[in-house]
Amino acid sequence: MAASIDSFNFLFDEISKSFQVYNEAFALLGAYYVTQRTVRTIYKFQREIRVHFWSRVGGNADYVRQFGEWAVITGSTDGIGKAYAQELASMGVNIVLISRSTEKLRRVAKELESNFHVKTHIIKADFSQGQEIYPKISDQLTGLEVGILVNNVGAMDYPEYFLNMATERLWQLININIGAATLMTKIVLPQMVDRRCGAVINISAGAAIHPNPQLAVYTASKTYMDYFSRSIEYEYKDKGIVVQSLLPSYVATKMTDFGHKTPKTSFLIPSASVYARHALATLGMSNRTTGYWPHTLQFWVSSMIPEWLWLWGASALNSALRRQAKARKRHHSRSRMAASASTSSVEAAAETSAI
């Protein structure tokens, strides 16, 4: 019996020694993992400090000397595009404004010339029309030393299921959100490469981090913008070209409220001018950034959400937004009909009085 007990104790001791070895190995792996995560977090933190705060120390950069005399901005009469035009003009950069409304183009150009004493050039173009507009744009940019291209033009409809969208509208979204940046870069990039200096700023979106049900085409197009930017940056970084992918979250513009009104600003939803001022300071500091540090915090949190949970939450939110947008659209339609009926009644009464 004693021999059996001794054998059991011996076996138990040997097994314990084996487990001790495994425990030590797992402890080392755990320590390595924690150290790695800590180092990566510290690196990310100091990187964002450098990008978002240190970049704003020391005053405005001299973009004319660094990149060139002119900046070309698409979608430049409202929102982020107009704010970029104002920021760059305040630094002495001449501005080429491209948009579809001649009246708005002239008004913004006049504001820039009056307020910042820079040269402007306007080009009327409807990017939803596809490739037919680009030869004209290319001709009008000939001879200009374009140092900065801001591919800002974009379109987003209220959330809708894919099969409910008209084919014509799908092509418009593709032409605006994908075709415009691709072909404008094709036009402007060659002379930047020849001069071995220039910057291309592509406005993607924080939504590109995850799929987005009921905004499938918009989200996919913004993912394209992000990957296109990063690929072009790698191809031409040795030619002196800076390519930046911006991934903002919500900015207070008409587009983010589906064109009805400009939403209220807040800490997490900056105005277009505040966003542009912060984002432009990151040019040359980071090739891929949200451009605004509170959005970076949102981006970090979003990246940690499991995709299945994100899809469920995004679908529920977009369903609510779709119902809200359609109710608002019906309300505006009824208001216009009532206003039209009222006008008709007044005109009929005036005609009766005249008789």
Backbone torsions as a table, in degrees:
resi	resn	phi	psi	omega
1	MET	NA	-43.0	-179.8
2	ALA	-63.3	-37.7	179.3
3	ALA	-65.3	-37.2	179.5
4	SER	-66.6	-42.0	179.7
5	ILE	-63.9	-43.2	178.6
6	ASP	-61.3	-39.7	179.6
7	SER	-64.8	-41.4	178.8
8	PHE	-64.1	-43.5	179.1
9	ASN	-62.3	-40.8	179.5
10	PHE	-62.8	-45.4	179.8
11	LEU	-63.3	-41.5	180.0
12	PHE	-63.2	-41.7	178.8
13	ASP	-63.0	-40.3	-179.3
14	GLU	-66.6	-41.9	178.6
15	ILE	-64.4	-40.5	178.8
16	SER	-61.4	-41.2	177.8
17	LYS	-61.4	-40.1	179.5
18	SER	-63.5	-45.3	178.8
19	PHE	-64.5	-32.8	178.9
20	GLN	-62.7	-39.5	177.6
21	VAL	-62.4	-44.8	178.9
22	TYR	-64.7	-39.6	178.4
23	ASN	-60.3	-43.2	179.1
24	GLU	-65.3	-38.4	179.2
25	ALA	-64.7	-45.6	179.3
26	PHE	-65.6	-34.8	177.7
27	ALA	-64.1	-41.4	177.9
28	LEU	-65.0	-42.2	177.7
29	LEU	-62.9	-41.3	178.2
30	GLY	-62.9	-43.6	179.2
31	ALA	-63.5	-40.1	177.7
32	TYR	-62.7	-45.1	-179.4
33	TYR	-61.8	-47.1	-179.2
34	VAL	-62.6	-42.9	179.2
35	THR	-62.7	-43.7	179.7
36	GLN	-61.6	-45.8	179.9
37	ARG	-64.0	-38.7	179.7
38	THR	-65.2	-45.0	179.8
39	VAL	-63.3	-42.8	179.9
40	ARG	-65.0	-39.6	178.8
41	THR	-65.2	-43.3	178.4
42	ILE	-63.2	-40.6	179.4
43	TYR	-63.7	-45.9	178.8
44	LYS	-61.6	-41.0	-178.4
45	PHE	-63.3	-48.7	-179.0
46	GLN	-68.2	-30.7	176.8
47	ARG	-64.6	-45.0	-180.0
48	GLU	-67.9	-34.4	174.6
49	ILE	-60.5	-45.1	-179.5
50	ARG	-65.0	-43.3	-176.2
51	VAL	-69.9	-46.9	-170.0
52	HIS	-92.5	-24.2	-175.3
53	PHE	-116.8	-50.4	-179.0
54	TRP	-63.0	-31.5	-179.4
55	SER	-64.0	-21.3	-177.3
56	ARG	-94.0	-0.3	178.8
57	VAL	-88.8	134.3	175.2
58	GLY	103.9	7.4	175.1
59	GLY	85.7	-177.8	-177.0
60	ASN	-73.6	145.4	176.1
61	ALA	-76.5	157.9	177.1
62	ASP	-94.8	85.1	-175.2
63	TYR	-72.9	-24.8	176.8
64	VAL	-63.5	-48.3	178.9
65	ARG	-70.0	-37.6	-174.9
66	GLN	-74.8	-38.6	-173.1
67	PHE	-122.0	-44.3	-177.3
68	GLY	155.3	172.9	-170.9
69	GLU	-75.5	-29.5	-171.4
70	TRP	-118.1	147.4	170.4
71	ALA	-120.1	135.4	176.7
72	VAL	-106.1	127.3	-176.3
73	ILE	-129.1	122.1	176.8
74	THR	-91.4	150.6	-176.7
75	GLY	59.1	50.2	-164.9
76	SER	-102.9	10.0	-177.7
77	THR	-103.1	-3.6	178.2
78	ASP	-148.1	163.7	168.0
79	GLY	57.8	-139.8	-175.0
80	ILE	-63.3	-39.0	-179.8
81	GLY	-60.6	-46.6	178.2
82	LYS	-64.2	-39.8	179.4
83	ALA	-64.0	-39.4	175.9
84	TYR	-63.7	-41.1	178.7
85	ALA	-60.2	-42.7	-179.9
86	GLN	-66.9	-43.0	-179.7
87	GLU	-64.3	-45.3	-179.1
88	LEU	-68.8	-38.3	177.5
89	ALA	-63.4	-35.9	178.9
90	SER	-65.3	-17.3	177.4
91	MET	-97.5	6.5	176.8
92	GLY	89.8	9.9	179.5
93	VAL	-85.8	131.4	174.6
94	ASN	-71.4	148.6	-169.8
95	ILE	-122.8	130.0	168.2
96	VAL	-101.4	117.7	-178.8
97	LEU	-100.1	128.4	178.3
98	ILE	-125.0	122.0	178.2
99	SER	-161.4	-179.8	-173.9
100	ARG	-97.9	-9.6	-178.4
101	SER	-107.2	112.5	179.5
102	THR	-61.1	-41.0	-179.0
103	GLU	-60.9	-47.1	179.2
104	LYS	-66.8	-39.0	178.8
105	LEU	-59.5	-46.1	-179.6
106	ARG	-65.1	-39.1	-179.3
107	ARG	-65.7	-45.8	-179.8
108	VAL	-66.6	-41.1	178.8
109	ALA	-59.7	-43.6	178.9
110	LYS	-62.4	-41.7	178.3
111	GLU	-60.7	-45.1	-178.3
112	LEU	-64.8	-44.2	-179.5
113	GLU	-65.2	-39.0	-178.0
114	SER	-73.4	-42.8	-173.8
115	ASN	-83.2	-31.4	-171.8
116	PHE	-123.2	-3.1	175.5
117	HIS	56.6	46.4	175.8
118	VAL	-115.4	167.1	174.8
119	LYS	-84.7	149.5	175.6
120	THR	-134.4	158.0	173.7
121	HIS	-143.2	133.4	-178.2
122	ILE	-111.5	143.5	176.9
123	ILE	-132.9	118.6	176.8
124	LYS	-83.8	125.4	-179.6
125	ALA	-156.4	135.6	176.1
126	ASP	-104.7	103.3	-174.1
127	PHE	-67.8	-14.0	178.1
128	SER	-72.5	-13.3	-175.4
129	GLN	-81.2	-10.4	177.5
130	GLY	90.2	-155.4	-165.9
131	GLN	-70.2	-15.8	-175.4
132	GLU	-65.4	-19.3	-175.6
133	ILE	-84.7	-17.5	-167.6
134	TYR	-75.9	-33.6	174.6
135	PRO	-57.2	-40.5	179.2
136	LYS	-64.5	-43.8	179.2
137	ILE	-62.3	-44.6	180.0
138	SER	-59.9	-43.4	179.5
139	ASP	-61.3	-41.2	-175.9
140	GLN	-75.6	-17.0	177.1
141	LEU	-92.1	-8.0	-179.0
142	THR	-60.0	131.3	177.9
143	GLY	91.6	-10.6	178.8
144	LEU	-91.1	138.7	176.4
145	GLU	-85.4	88.8	-176.8
146	VAL	-85.0	114.1	-178.7
147	GLY	-98.0	-26.2	-177.4
148	ILE	-135.6	131.4	173.5
149	LEU	-117.3	123.3	177.2
150	VAL	-110.2	103.8	177.9
151	ASN	-85.2	87.4	-174.2
152	ASN	-104.8	-28.9	-172.5
153	VAL	-54.6	135.1	-179.1
154	GLY	-160.1	163.9	179.1
155	ALA	-141.7	141.8	176.7
156	MET	-144.7	124.4	176.0
157	ASP	-89.7	170.0	173.3
158	TYR	-66.1	155.1	-176.0
159	PRO	-55.4	138.8	-179.7
160	GLU	-156.6	147.3	175.5
161	TYR	-66.9	143.4	-170.8
162	PHE	-54.7	-46.5	-176.1
163	LEU	-70.8	-13.2	177.6
164	ASN	-87.2	-3.5	-178.8
165	MET	-90.7	138.9	179.1
166	ALA	-69.3	143.3	-179.2
167	THR	-59.4	-40.3	178.7
168	GLU	-59.6	-40.4	-180.0
169	ARG	-68.9	-35.3	177.4
170	LEU	-60.9	-43.5	178.3
171	TRP	-65.0	-37.1	177.7
172	GLN	-62.7	-44.1	178.8
173	LEU	-63.1	-40.7	178.9
174	ILE	-66.2	-44.4	179.6
175	ASN	-61.8	-41.7	-176.6
176	ILE	-77.0	-49.6	-170.7
177	ASN	-84.2	-21.1	-179.1
178	ILE	-118.8	-52.8	-175.5
179	GLY	-61.7	-40.7	-175.4
180	ALA	-60.5	-52.2	-178.4
181	ALA	-64.4	-39.7	-178.6
182	THR	-63.1	-49.4	-174.9
183	LEU	-79.3	-31.6	174.3
184	MET	-65.5	-38.3	176.7
185	THR	-64.9	-39.3	178.0
186	LYS	-61.6	-36.0	-179.5
187	ILE	-73.9	-44.7	-169.7
188	VAL	-88.4	-33.2	-172.0
189	LEU	-60.4	-39.1	-176.9
190	PRO	-54.5	-44.8	-178.3
191	GLN	-72.9	-24.7	173.0
192	MET	-66.8	-43.7	179.4
193	VAL	-63.4	-40.7	178.8
194	ASP	-60.7	-38.2	-179.5
195	ARG	-87.6	-9.0	-179.0
196	ARG	58.9	37.7	172.7
197	CYS	-162.6	147.1	-179.8
198	GLY	156.9	161.5	-179.8
199	ALA	-137.3	135.1	175.1
200	VAL	-118.0	120.9	179.5
201	ILE	-110.9	116.6	-179.6
202	ASN	-109.3	123.9	-179.6
203	ILE	-87.0	102.3	174.0
204	SER	-91.3	-136.2	178.0
205	ALA	-165.4	148.7	175.7
206	GLY	-60.6	-22.1	178.5
207	ALA	-63.2	-16.7	-178.6
208	ALA	-68.7	-10.5	-176.7
209	ILE	-71.4	-28.0	-179.3
210	HIS	-137.9	156.6	169.8
211	PRO	-61.3	157.6	-174.9
212	ASN	-139.6	94.4	-179.3
213	PRO	-57.2	139.6	-179.8
214	GLN	76.0	-3.8	167.8
215	LEU	-130.7	40.0	-170.3
216	ALA	-60.9	-47.5	-176.0
217	VAL	-69.8	-42.3	178.7
218	TYR	-60.1	-50.1	-178.3
219	THR	-62.6	-43.3	179.3
220	ALA	-62.3	-39.0	180.0
221	SER	-66.7	-35.4	178.7
222	LYS	-73.5	-31.3	173.2
223	THR	-65.2	-40.3	174.8
224	TYR	-57.4	-46.4	-179.6
225	MET	-57.4	-42.1	-179.3
226	ASP	-65.5	-48.3	-178.9
227	TYR	-69.1	-37.8	176.3
228	PHE	-59.9	-45.8	-179.1
229	SER	-61.1	-47.9	-176.8
230	ARG	-66.5	-34.4	179.1
231	SER	-70.8	-46.5	179.8
232	ILE	-64.1	-37.7	178.8
233	GLU	-59.4	-42.8	-179.9
234	TYR	-67.8	-38.2	-177.9
235	GLU	-66.2	-35.2	-169.2
236	TYR	-120.0	9.9	179.4
237	LYS	-64.2	-29.8	178.6
238	ASP	-77.9	-5.6	177.2
239	LYS	-98.6	8.8	178.8
240	GLY	84.5	15.1	-176.2
241	ILE	-99.0	132.4	174.2
242	VAL	-101.2	123.8	175.7
243	VAL	-120.8	123.4	-175.9
244	GLN	-118.8	131.2	173.6
245	SER	-101.7	117.1	178.4
246	LEU	-100.8	132.5	-178.1
247	LEU	-124.5	71.1	-179.1
248	PRO	-72.8	154.6	166.8
249	SER	-87.8	-148.9	-177.2
250	TYR	-66.9	131.9	171.8
251	VAL	-121.9	142.5	-174.8
252	ALA	-73.2	86.3	176.1
253	THR	-131.5	167.0	179.4
254	LYS	-63.3	-34.0	-176.8
255	MET	-64.0	-37.6	-177.7
256	THR	-74.1	-10.9	173.0
257	ASP	-113.9	26.0	175.5
258	PHE	58.8	34.2	170.2
259	GLY	80.1	3.1	-176.0
260	HIS	-85.8	-40.9	179.9
261	LYS	-163.2	164.9	175.5
262	THR	-85.2	121.4	-177.3
263	PRO	-69.1	163.3	179.3
264	LYS	-68.4	148.0	178.6
265	THR	-87.5	159.4	177.0
266	SER	-158.0	-176.4	178.6
267	PHE	-58.2	-41.3	-177.5
268	LEU	-90.6	-17.3	179.3
269	ILE	-121.1	87.6	-177.2
270	PRO	-76.6	162.0	170.4
271	SER	-69.5	163.7	179.1
272	ALA	-60.4	-38.9	-178.5
273	SER	-67.2	-41.3	177.9
274	VAL	-64.5	-44.3	-180.0
275	TYR	-61.9	-47.1	-177.9
276	ALA	-61.3	-39.8	179.6
277	ARG	-62.7	-44.4	178.5
278	HIS	-67.4	-46.1	-174.7
279	ALA	-66.5	-40.6	-178.2
280	LEU	-64.3	-30.1	178.4
281	ALA	-66.1	-19.7	-178.9
282	THR	-87.9	-6.8	-179.1
283	LEU	-62.3	125.9	-176.8
284	GLY	88.4	-13.0	177.6
285	MET	-96.8	-31.5	-179.3
286	SER	-148.6	136.2	179.4
287	ASN	-88.1	-11.5	178.6
288	ARG	-148.4	112.0	-175.1
289	THR	-156.5	161.0	173.4
290	THR	-74.4	-24.0	-179.3
291	GLY	88.3	-12.0	-174.9
292	TYR	-147.3	120.0	-165.9
293	TRP	-62.0	-34.8	174.1
294	PRO	-61.9	-31.9	175.7
295	HIS	-68.6	-30.4	176.1
296	THR	-64.8	-39.8	175.6
297	LEU	-61.6	-43.3	176.7
298	GLN	-61.9	-40.0	-179.4
299	PHE	-62.8	-43.4	178.5
300	TRP	-60.7	-46.8	-179.5
301	VAL	-63.2	-44.9	-178.9
302	SER	-61.2	-37.5	-178.2
303	SER	-67.2	-19.4	-179.5
304	MET	-92.4	-7.4	179.6
305	ILE	-79.1	128.8	177.3
306	PRO	-58.2	144.5	-174.4
307	GLU	-60.5	-38.8	-178.9
308	TRP	-62.5	-38.0	179.6
309	LEU	-71.4	-39.9	177.9
310	TRP	-61.6	-45.5	-179.2
311	LEU	-60.5	-43.0	179.3
312	TRP	-63.7	-48.4	-179.0
313	GLY	-64.8	-44.0	-179.5
314	ALA	-64.2	-40.1	179.2
315	SER	-63.9	-42.8	178.9
316	ALA	-64.4	-44.2	179.7
317	LEU	-64.3	-45.1	-177.6
318	ASN	-67.6	-31.5	175.0
319	SER	-63.0	-43.3	178.3
320	ALA	-64.6	-42.6	179.1
321	LEU	-64.6	-38.0	179.2
322	ARG	-63.5	-46.1	178.9
323	ARG	-62.2	-40.9	179.3
324	GLN	-64.2	-44.6	-178.5
325	ALA	-65.3	-39.7	179.8
326	LYS	-69.4	-38.1	176.5
327	ALA	-63.4	-41.0	178.8
328	ARG	-65.5	-38.8	179.3
329	LYS	-64.7	-41.7	177.4
330	ARG	-63.8	-38.8	179.2
331	HIS	-63.3	-44.2	179.4
332	HIS	-65.3	-36.2	179.2
333	SER	-65.0	-43.5	178.3
334	ARG	-64.7	-38.2	179.1
335	SER	-64.0	-42.4	178.7
336	ARG	-65.3	-39.8	179.1
337	MET	-64.9	-41.3	179.0
338	ALA	-64.7	-41.5	179.1
339	ALA	-64.8	-39.6	178.9
340	SER	-65.9	-41.8	179.2
341	ALA	-64.5	-39.1	179.1
342	SER	-64.3	-42.1	178.6
343	THR	-62.9	-41.5	179.9
344	SER	-63.7	-39.5	179.8
345	SER	-64.7	-42.0	179.3
346	VAL	-63.7	-43.3	-179.8
347	GLU	-64.6	-39.5	179.0
348	ALA	-65.2	-40.7	178.4
349	ALA	-64.0	-38.7	178.7
350	ALA	-65.6	-39.8	178.8
351	GLU	-65.1	-39.5	179.1
352	THR	-63.5	-41.4	179.6
353	SER	-64.0	-38.6	-178.8
354	ALA	-65.9	-36.2	178.7
355	ILE	-68.6	NA	NA
